[in-house]
Amino acid sequence: MSLHPTPIDPIPVETERVARAAFPRGTVITRLRDEFAELYRDEDFQTLYPRRGQPGLAPWRLALVTVFQFLEHLSDRQAADAVRSRIDWKYALGLELSDPGFHFSVLTEFRARLLNTSPFKVSYLSRPR
């Protein structure tokens, strides 16, 4: 997997419309997206991926899924299911309502990249926010 940084996607129009109709006052997840749209960016994760190869999933999305997973005390499988099925998660991740999500093992692989890349740990964890 390689990283081809892309800007954070805007929320698709239909996803936003449905999420606002379903949750007029928002949820913790939708409010996180509204308040911290660029909490993570692909560029934050460049040291985790080689420059060449098949593009991986957007690391900013995987980082947010990991945060949501922690907030809701979900397993990897439950978090991957939430990406597939929950409107508020699709909203926060900037996904179309029809997006199929990803296999739950992707989260394990992403966390392994974070833990096994010491330059990332040092630079990212010490970075002021």
N, CA and C atoms as an extended XYZ file, in Angstrom:
387
Properties=species:S:1:pos:R:3:atomname:S:1:resname:S:1:resid:I:1 pbc="F F F"
N         0.838       -1.173        0.000 N   MET     1
C         0.000        0.000        0.000 CA  MET     1
C         0.884        1.237        0.000 C   MET     1
N         0.492        2.213       -0.767 N   SER     2
C         1.216        3.477       -0.787 CA  SER     2
C         0.243        4.598       -0.462 C   SER     2
N         0.805        5.744       -0.212 N   LEU     3
C        -0.021        6.899        0.130 CA  LEU     3
C         0.049        7.919       -0.988 C   LEU     3
N        -1.094        8.289       -1.477 N   HIS     4
C        -1.222        9.377       -2.443 CA  HIS     4
C        -2.116       10.413       -1.774 C   HIS     4
N        -1.507       11.375       -1.040 N   PRO     5
C        -2.303       12.308       -0.241 CA  PRO     5
C        -3.378       13.015       -1.064 C   PRO     5
N        -4.540       13.072       -0.496 N   THR     6
C        -5.660       13.785       -1.104 CA  THR     6
C        -6.274       14.684       -0.041 C   THR     6
N        -6.872       15.778       -0.469 N   PRO     7
C        -7.525       16.640        0.517 CA  PRO     7
C        -8.721       15.923        1.142 C   PRO     7
N        -9.112       16.382        2.315 N   ILE     8
C       -10.282       15.809        2.974 CA  ILE     8
C       -11.497       16.116        2.123 C   ILE     8
N       -12.233       15.057        1.808 N   ASP     9
C       -13.388       15.199        0.932 CA  ASP     9
C       -14.503       15.981        1.607 C   ASP     9
N       -15.191       16.813        0.835 N   PRO    10
C       -16.390       17.444        1.396 CA  PRO    10
C       -17.452       16.371        1.619 C   PRO    10
N       -18.387       16.652        2.460 N   ILE    11
C       -19.470       15.705        2.731 CA  ILE    11
C       -20.383       15.679        1.509 C   ILE    11
N       -20.652       14.502        0.960 N   PRO    12
C       -21.554       14.431       -0.198 CA  PRO    12
C       -22.921       15.036        0.142 C   PRO    12
N       -23.521       15.698       -0.834 N   VAL    13
C       -24.778       16.417       -0.631 CA  VAL    13
C       -25.867       15.517       -0.063 C   VAL    13
N       -26.053       14.344       -0.642 N   GLU    14
C       -27.114       13.448       -0.181 CA  GLU    14
C       -26.830       12.927        1.232 C   GLU    14
N       -25.582       12.633        1.523 N   THR    15
C       -25.220       12.178        2.868 CA  THR    15
C       -25.523       13.272        3.888 C   THR    15
N       -25.170       14.496        3.547 N   GLU    16
C       -25.435       15.614        4.467 CA  GLU    16
C       -26.938       15.812        4.657 C   GLU    16
N       -27.693       15.757        3.578 N   ARG    17
C       -29.140       15.952        3.661 CA  ARG    17
C       -29.795       14.904        4.554 C   ARG    17
N       -29.434       13.644        4.349 N   VAL    18
C       -30.025       12.559        5.130 CA  VAL    18
C       -29.584       12.636        6.597 C   VAL    18
N       -28.317       12.932        6.823 N   ALA    19
C       -27.814       13.029        8.199 CA  ALA    19
C       -28.504       14.170        8.949 C   ALA    19
N       -28.677       15.305        8.288 N   ARG    20
C       -29.345       16.452        8.946 CA  ARG    20
C       -30.810       16.140        9.227 C   ARG    20
N       -31.452       15.389        8.324 N   ALA    21
C       -32.856       15.012        8.543 CA  ALA    21
C       -32.973       13.996        9.679 C   ALA    21
N       -32.042       13.054        9.738 N   ALA    22
C       -32.081       12.011       10.765 CA  ALA    22
C       -31.647       12.535       12.132 C   ALA    22
N       -30.711       13.460       12.137 N   PHE    23
C       -30.154       13.987       13.389 CA  PHE    23
C       -30.131       15.516       13.345 C   PHE    23
N       -31.293       16.165       13.494 N   PRO    24
C       -31.337       17.625       13.371 CA  PRO    24
C       -30.383       18.353       14.319 C   PRO    24
N       -30.168       17.785       15.490 N   ARG    25
C       -29.245       18.423       16.442 CA  ARG    25
C       -27.855       17.807       16.387 C   ARG    25
N       -27.672       16.882       15.481 N   GLY    26
C       -26.374       16.240       15.309 CA  GLY    26
C       -26.140       15.147       16.334 C   GLY    26
N       -25.028       14.460       16.167 N   THR    27
C       -24.560       13.454       17.119 CA  THR    27
C       -23.134       13.844       17.496 C   THR    27
N       -22.575       13.166       18.449 N   VAL    28
C       -21.177       13.438       18.800 CA  VAL    28
C       -20.303       13.281       17.560 C   VAL    28
N       -20.573       12.258       16.773 N   ILE    29
C       -19.761       11.980       15.582 CA  ILE    29
C       -19.905       13.092       14.540 C   ILE    29
N       -21.129       13.534       14.252 N   THR    30
C       -21.301       14.595       13.251 CA  THR    30
C       -20.715       15.915       13.752 C   THR    30
N       -20.846       16.164       15.047 N   ARG    31
C       -20.285       17.408       15.596 CA  ARG    31
C       -18.762       17.401       15.545 C   ARG    31
N       -18.155       16.226       15.720 N   LEU    32
C       -16.695       16.150       15.575 CA  LEU    32
C       -16.271       16.567       14.177 C   LEU    32
N       -16.986       16.092       13.165 N   ARG    33
C       -16.654       16.478       11.785 CA  ARG    33
C       -16.870       17.977       11.582 C   ARG    33
N       -17.983       18.488       12.116 N   ASP    34
C       -18.283       19.911       11.930 CA  ASP    34
C       -17.253       20.813       12.612 C   ASP    34
N       -16.787       20.419       13.776 N   GLU    35
C       -15.857       21.254       14.540 CA  GLU    35
C       -14.393       21.027       14.177 C   GLU    35
N       -14.056       19.800       13.812 N   PHE    36
C       -12.654       19.440       13.561 CA  PHE    36
C       -12.501       18.777       12.207 C   PHE    36
N       -12.939       19.447       11.166 N   ALA    37
C       -12.935       18.855        9.823 CA  ALA    37
C       -11.553       18.352        9.419 C   ALA    37
N       -10.513       19.017        9.869 N   GLU    38
C        -9.164       18.597        9.486 CA  GLU    38
C        -8.341       18.204       10.697 C   GLU    38
N        -8.946       17.410       11.566 N   LEU    39
C        -8.214       16.902       12.725 CA  LEU    39
C        -6.989       16.117       12.268 C   LEU    39
N        -7.176       15.305       11.245 N   TYR    40
C        -6.080       14.546       10.645 CA  TYR    40
C        -6.091       14.810        9.140 C   TYR    40
N        -4.893       14.780        8.546 N   ARG    41
C        -4.755       14.914        7.091 CA  ARG    41
C        -3.860       13.782        6.613 C   ARG    41
N        -3.999       13.404        5.366 N   ASP    42
C        -3.164       12.332        4.817 CA  ASP    42
C        -1.675       12.633        5.018 C   ASP    42
N        -1.300       13.892        4.879 N   GLU    43
C         0.112       14.268        5.015 CA  GLU    43
C         0.673       13.921        6.391 C   GLU    43
N        -0.193       13.865        7.400 N   ASP    44
C         0.252       13.501        8.745 CA  ASP    44
C         0.794       12.073        8.802 C   ASP    44
N         0.441       11.260        7.822 N   PHE    45
C         0.754        9.836        7.856 CA  PHE    45
C         1.750        9.410        6.780 C   PHE    45
N         2.423       10.348        6.146 N   GLN    46
C         3.315       10.017        5.025 CA  GLN    46
C         4.420        9.054        5.409 C   GLN    46
N         4.923        9.132        6.632 N   THR    47
C         6.022        8.248        7.019 CA  THR    47
C         5.579        6.792        7.203 C   THR    47
N         4.286        6.552        7.206 N   LEU    48
C         3.770        5.196        7.402 CA  LEU    48
C         3.674        4.391        6.115 C   LEU    48
N         3.764        5.054        4.970 N   TYR    49
C         3.500        4.397        3.694 CA  TYR    49
C         4.647        4.616        2.721 C   TYR    49
N         4.925        3.610        1.879 N   PRO    50
C         5.927        3.810        0.829 CA  PRO    50
C         5.384        4.766       -0.243 C   PRO    50
N         6.288        5.282       -1.049 N   ARG    51
C         5.874        6.228       -2.095 CA  ARG    51
C         5.253        5.537       -3.301 C   ARG    51
N         5.588        4.292       -3.497 N   ARG    52
C         5.081        3.566       -4.660 CA  ARG    52
C         4.232        2.392       -4.225 C   ARG    52
N         3.355        1.991       -5.139 N   GLY    53
C         2.503        0.839       -4.868 CA  GLY    53
C         1.036        1.199       -4.999 C   GLY    53
N         0.214        0.215       -4.764 N   GLN    54
C        -1.229        0.416       -4.858 CA  GLN    54
C        -1.668        1.370       -3.741 C   GLN    54
N        -2.500        2.356       -4.075 N   PRO    55
C        -2.935        3.302       -3.046 CA  PRO    55
C        -3.756        2.609       -1.958 C   PRO    55
N        -3.511        3.005       -0.716 N   GLY    56
C        -4.278        2.490        0.411 CA  GLY    56
C        -5.490        3.367        0.681 C   GLY    56
N        -6.265        2.981        1.659 N   LEU    57
C        -7.396        3.802        2.089 CA  LEU    57
C        -6.859        5.082        2.711 C   LEU    57
N        -7.641        6.142        2.649 N   ALA    58
C        -7.201        7.433        3.183 CA  ALA    58
C        -6.916        7.313        4.676 C   ALA    58
N        -5.681        7.554        5.089 N   PRO    59
C        -5.341        7.402        6.498 CA  PRO    59
C        -6.098        8.365        7.407 C   PRO    59
N        -6.464        9.549        6.912 N   TRP    60
C        -7.221       10.455        7.773 CA  TRP    60
C        -8.549        9.813        8.162 C   TRP    60
N        -9.151        9.060        7.228 N   ARG    61
C       -10.411        8.370        7.539 CA  ARG    61
C       -10.185        7.251        8.555 C   ARG    61
N        -9.134        6.479        8.356 N   LEU    62
C        -8.858        5.378        9.286 CA  LEU    62
C        -8.555        5.906       10.680 C   LEU    62
N        -7.864        7.048       10.755 N   ALA    63
C        -7.588        7.652       12.062 CA  ALA    63
C        -8.893        8.079       12.734 C   ALA    63
N        -9.804        8.680       11.973 N   LEU    64
C       -11.093        9.076       12.553 CA  LEU    64
C       -11.904        7.860       12.978 C   LEU    64
N       -11.905        6.818       12.164 N   VAL    65
C       -12.625        5.601       12.539 CA  VAL    65
C       -12.070        5.070       13.863 C   VAL    65
N       -10.759        5.125       14.022 N   THR    66
C       -10.138        4.661       15.262 CA  THR    66
C       -10.591        5.505       16.455 C   THR    66
N       -10.704        6.803       16.260 N   VAL    67
C       -11.205        7.683       17.332 CA  VAL    67
C       -12.656        7.345       17.657 C   VAL    67
N       -13.484        7.213       16.630 N   PHE    68
C       -14.907        6.882       16.846 CA  PHE    68
C       -15.036        5.529       17.541 C   PHE    68
N       -14.207        4.591       17.118 N   GLN    69
C       -14.203        3.245       17.692 CA  GLN    69
C       -13.902        3.324       19.192 C   GLN    69
N       -12.938        4.118       19.544 N   PHE    70
C       -12.576        4.291       20.949 CA  PHE    70
C       -13.715        4.951       21.725 C   PHE    70
N       -14.287        6.002       21.156 N   LEU    71
C       -15.387        6.716       21.830 CA  LEU    71
C       -16.572        5.811       22.128 C   LEU    71
N       -16.838        4.880       21.223 N   GLU    72
C       -18.017        4.033       21.356 CA  GLU    72
C       -17.697        2.620       21.847 C   GLU    72
N       -16.444        2.374       22.200 N   HIS    73
C       -16.025        1.068       22.732 CA  HIS    73
C       -16.401       -0.076       21.785 C   HIS    73
N       -15.992        0.066       20.522 N   LEU    74
C       -16.335       -0.920       19.497 CA  LEU    74
C       -15.134       -1.785       19.135 C   LEU    74
N       -15.408       -3.008       18.763 N   SER    75
C       -14.370       -3.876       18.205 CA  SER    75
C       -14.079       -3.415       16.774 C   SER    75
N       -13.030       -3.957       16.178 N   ASP    76
C       -12.721       -3.628       14.784 CA  ASP    76
C       -13.885       -3.998       13.873 C   ASP    76
N       -14.448       -5.168       14.094 N   ARG    77
C       -15.568       -5.628       13.261 CA  ARG    77
C       -16.773       -4.689       13.416 C   ARG    77
N       -17.074       -4.282       14.635 N   GLN    78
C       -18.204       -3.376       14.875 CA  GLN    78
C       -17.945       -2.003       14.258 C   GLN    78
N       -16.717       -1.537       14.331 N   ALA    79
C       -16.382       -0.237       13.736 CA  ALA    79
C       -16.507       -0.291       12.211 C   ALA    79
N       -16.021       -1.367       11.604 N   ALA    80
C       -16.157       -1.513       10.145 CA  ALA    80
C       -17.632       -1.594        9.759 C   ALA    80
N       -18.440       -2.272       10.559 N   ASP    81
C       -19.886       -2.324       10.306 CA  ASP    81
C       -20.505       -0.937       10.426 C   ASP    81
N       -20.043       -0.144       11.384 N   ALA    82
C       -20.568        1.215       11.556 CA  ALA    82
C       -20.245        2.086       10.335 C   ALA    82
N       -19.065        1.909        9.764 N   VAL    83
C       -18.712        2.659        8.546 CA  VAL    83
C       -19.681        2.310        7.421 C   VAL    83
N       -20.064        1.056        7.331 N   ARG    84
C       -20.984        0.598        6.290 CA  ARG    84
C       -22.420        1.050        6.533 C   ARG    84
N       -22.822        1.127        7.801 N   SER    85
C       -24.258        1.235        8.079 CA  SER    85
C       -24.729        2.520        8.758 C   SER    85
N       -23.847        3.269        9.361 N   ARG    86
C       -24.313        4.418       10.139 CA  ARG    86
C       -24.190        5.721        9.366 C   ARG    86
N       -25.287        6.424        9.303 N   ILE    87
C       -25.332        7.684        8.563 CA  ILE    87
C       -24.380        8.711        9.176 C   ILE    87
N       -24.352        8.808       10.505 N   ASP    88
C       -23.490        9.816       11.123 CA  ASP    88
C       -22.014        9.530       10.865 C   ASP    88
N       -21.626        8.258       10.809 N   TRP    89
C       -20.237        7.930       10.489 CA  TRP    89
C       -19.937        8.272        9.033 C   TRP    89
N       -20.845        7.967        8.124 N   LYS    90
C       -20.629        8.301        6.711 CA  LYS    90
C       -20.487        9.817        6.543 C   LYS    90
N       -21.305       10.566        7.260 N   TYR    91
C       -21.233       12.032        7.242 CA  TYR    91
C       -19.835       12.474        7.696 C   TYR    91
N       -19.405       12.002        8.858 N   ALA    92
C       -18.127       12.429        9.421 CA  ALA    92
C       -16.942       12.027        8.540 C   ALA    92
N       -17.074       10.918        7.849 N   LEU    93
C       -15.986       10.422        7.008 CA  LEU    93
C       -16.075       10.927        5.566 C   LEU    93
N       -17.114       11.706        5.264 N   GLY    94
C       -17.266       12.244        3.911 CA  GLY    94
C       -17.549       11.177        2.875 C   GLY    94
N       -18.343       10.185        3.243 N   LEU    95
C       -18.636        9.070        2.342 CA  LEU    95
C       -20.049        9.148        1.769 C   LEU    95
N       -20.205        8.637        0.571 N   GLU    96
C       -21.532        8.482       -0.022 CA  GLU    96
C       -22.321        7.478        0.815 C   GLU    96
N       -23.624        7.600        0.820 N   LEU    97
C       -24.464        6.659        1.564 CA  LEU    97
C       -24.283        5.229        1.070 C   LEU    97
N       -23.940        5.072       -0.195 N   SER    98
C       -23.777        3.741       -0.786 CA  SER    98
C       -22.370        3.169       -0.613 C   SER    98
N       -21.468        3.894        0.033 N   ASP    99
C       -20.093        3.409        0.194 CA  ASP    99
C       -20.084        2.088        0.961 C   ASP    99
N       -19.395        1.073        0.430 N   PRO   100
C       -19.414       -0.251        1.061 CA  PRO   100
C       -18.493       -0.399        2.265 C   PRO   100
N       -17.667        0.598        2.552 N   GLY   101
C       -16.760        0.491        3.685 CA  GLY   101
C       -15.549       -0.357        3.369 C   GLY   101
N       -15.032       -1.057        4.384 N   PHE   102
C       -13.817       -1.848        4.227 CA  PHE   102
C       -13.858       -3.029        5.187 C   PHE   102
N       -12.954       -3.958        4.979 N   HIS   103
C       -12.850       -5.137        5.844 CA  HIS   103
C       -12.272       -4.701        7.198 C   HIS   103
N       -12.769       -5.279        8.256 N   PHE   104
C       -12.360       -4.870        9.598 CA  PHE   104
C       -10.860       -5.027        9.854 C   PHE   104
N       -10.194       -5.927        9.147 N   SER   105
C        -8.759       -6.141        9.367 CA  SER   105
C        -7.925       -4.921        8.982 C   SER   105
N        -8.487       -4.030        8.177 N   VAL   106
C        -7.778       -2.808        7.791 CA  VAL   106
C        -7.430       -1.983        9.034 C   VAL   106
N        -8.291       -1.988       10.037 N   LEU   107
C        -8.033       -1.210       11.256 CA  LEU   107
C        -6.850       -1.774       12.036 C   LEU   107
N        -6.748       -3.086       12.097 N   THR   108
C        -5.616       -3.715       12.767 CA  THR   108
C        -4.317       -3.355       12.059 C   THR   108
N        -4.334       -3.424       10.731 N   GLU   109
C        -3.147       -3.090        9.944 CA  GLU   109
C        -2.764       -1.622       10.125 C   GLU   109
N        -3.750       -0.736       10.168 N   PHE   110
C        -3.479        0.687       10.341 CA  PHE   110
C        -2.833        0.950       11.707 C   PHE   110
N        -3.390        0.368       12.756 N   ARG   111
C        -2.810        0.556       14.092 CA  ARG   111
C        -1.398       -0.020       14.159 C   ARG   111
N        -1.168       -1.136       13.490 N   ALA   112
C         0.178       -1.718       13.467 CA  ALA   112
C         1.156       -0.755       12.805 C   ALA   112
N         0.741       -0.110       11.742 N   ARG   113
C         1.597        0.892       11.086 CA  ARG   113
C         1.931        2.018       12.059 C   ARG   113
N         0.923        2.479       12.786 N   LEU   114
C         1.153        3.560       13.748 CA  LEU   114
C         2.150        3.146       14.826 C   LEU   114
N         1.977        1.957       15.352 N   LEU   115
C         2.811        1.498       16.463 CA  LEU   115
C         4.218        1.100       16.046 C   LEU   115
N         4.381        0.693       14.807 N   ASN   116
C         5.679        0.199       14.350 CA  ASN   116
C         6.532        1.240       13.646 C   ASN   116
N         6.070        2.451       13.570 N   THR   117
C         6.814        3.491       12.864 CA  THR   117
C         7.234        4.550       13.871 C   THR   117
N         8.392        4.347       14.477 N   SER   118
C         8.821        5.248       15.546 CA  SER   118
C         8.988        6.699       15.104 C   SER   118
N         9.487        7.010       13.887 N   PRO   119
C         9.549        8.435       13.517 CA  PRO   119
C         8.157        9.070       13.519 C   PRO   119
N         7.162        8.287       13.122 N   PHE   120
C         5.800        8.804       13.139 CA  PHE   120
C         5.380        9.103       14.569 C   PHE   120
N         5.630        8.165       15.480 N   LYS   121
C         5.227        8.348       16.869 CA  LYS   121
C         5.859        9.610       17.442 C   LYS   121
N         7.140        9.788       17.206 N   VAL   122
C         7.840       10.932       17.770 CA  VAL   122
C         7.323       12.227       17.146 C   VAL   122
N         7.263       12.301       15.821 N   SER   123
C         6.871       13.555       15.183 CA  SER   123
C         5.397       13.857       15.356 C   SER   123
N         4.552       12.831       15.246 N   TYR   124
C         3.123       13.081       15.311 CA  TYR   124
C         2.640       13.340       16.734 C   TYR   124
N         3.129       12.565       17.670 N   LEU   125
C         2.654       12.718       19.041 CA  LEU   125
C         3.180       13.981       19.695 C   LEU   125
N         4.302       14.501       19.223 N   SER   126
C         4.843       15.725       19.805 CA  SER   126
C         4.385       16.973       19.059 C   SER   126
N         3.647       16.787       17.993 N   ARG   127
C         3.188       17.902       17.178 CA  ARG   127
C         2.105       18.691       17.897 C   ARG   127
N         2.250       20.008       18.006 N   PRO   128
C         1.183       20.794       18.647 CA  PRO   128
C        -0.067       20.811       17.786 C   PRO   128
N        -1.178       20.811       18.433 N   ARG   129
C        -2.475       20.841       17.732 CA  ARG   129
C        -3.171       22.140       18.021 C   ARG   129
